């Protein structure tokens, strides 16, 4: 399954030339992942109440083309791997059919004191149910 998330490029997302500032792609894909997780029934506020949060451990990013002011973008998120200790997402940003940005994002689960722990079985089950 591919989750799709729409993003519009605003002035605040760009540099003086009207091109999206490179770090903002990370914001775009974060919003897409957060929305996808919520839509599959994983409540991050509930996780926080249990002393757990998602944390990005690794990002491999490839900047392919430039997005510009007023562009309508689409973030496509796919689940690549789910284990007890990590989730790997593949995320691509498109303007129409043009690939702009591509990333592999590894997410782990940490406690409120920063210790990496295994994902609760309930979370893995929800992801397995939707993406497998």
Residue, then its C-alpha position, 0 to 999 in steps of 0.5 A: x500500500x502507498x499512502x499519499x499526502x498533499x503538500x503545497x509549497x509556501x513562501x516560508x518553505x523557499x529560499x530567496x530564489x523561490x526554490x524549496x530549502x533543502x531541509x524542508x523536504x524533511x518536514x514534508x516527509x515527516x508530516x506525511x509519515x505522521x499522517x499515515x501513522x495516525x490514519x492506520x490507528x497509531x496514536x502518538x499521544x497515547x504512546x507518549x502517555x506510555x513513555x514511548x515515542x517514535x524517533x528518526x534514527x537514519x535518513x538517506x536523502x536524494x535531492x533529484x529536482x527542485x520544487x518551487x513556490x506554489x508547487x503542489x507536491x505529493x508525498x508517497x510513503x511506503x513501508x519497506x521493513x518492520x522488525x521488532x526494533x525498527x521501521x523503514x519507510x520509503x518516501x518520494x516527493x513528486x510534482x505531478x509525475x516528476x520525482x523531486x526528492x526520495x528518502x529512506x527513513x529508519x524509525x525506532x521507538x525510544x523511551x522518555x529517557x532516550x533508550x531504544x526499545x522494541x516496538x509494542x506488538x500492538x503497533x507492529x500488528x497495525x502496520x502489518x495489517x495495513x501494509x502486508 
